[in-house]
Amino acid sequence: MTPQAAWDEATAQARNKLRPVPKEPWWHYVWSLWHPVTIAVGGRVHFGQLTFPTQGTAGTRAILCEHLDGTVSILKERPDKQKLPIVLFTNRPR
């Protein structure tokens, strides 16, 4: 049986374990690579060869999140289930 045929059969028999993505505001940030960064003069964050503008204060720490689709977000602090994320920059499409 091919993988697609096995998937189709399992789905028809309700044997898949996939669940919908939770609509939590922190979910996309948890499933990304986290890099601690420091906001530079002018509110900019330098990462590799790229520079991102933020609304943060120079000298403060932030978390740069590299998403699986190649986009980047910068958060004021690490994602937490108990708090809404404070996004300083993102280039993720809405």
Buried (B, 14 or more C-beta within 10 A) or exposed (E): EEEEEEEEEEEEEEEEEEEEEEEEEBEBBBEBEBBEBEBBEEBBBEEEEEEBEBEBEEEEEBBBBBBEEEBBBBBBEBBEEEEEBEBBBBEBEE
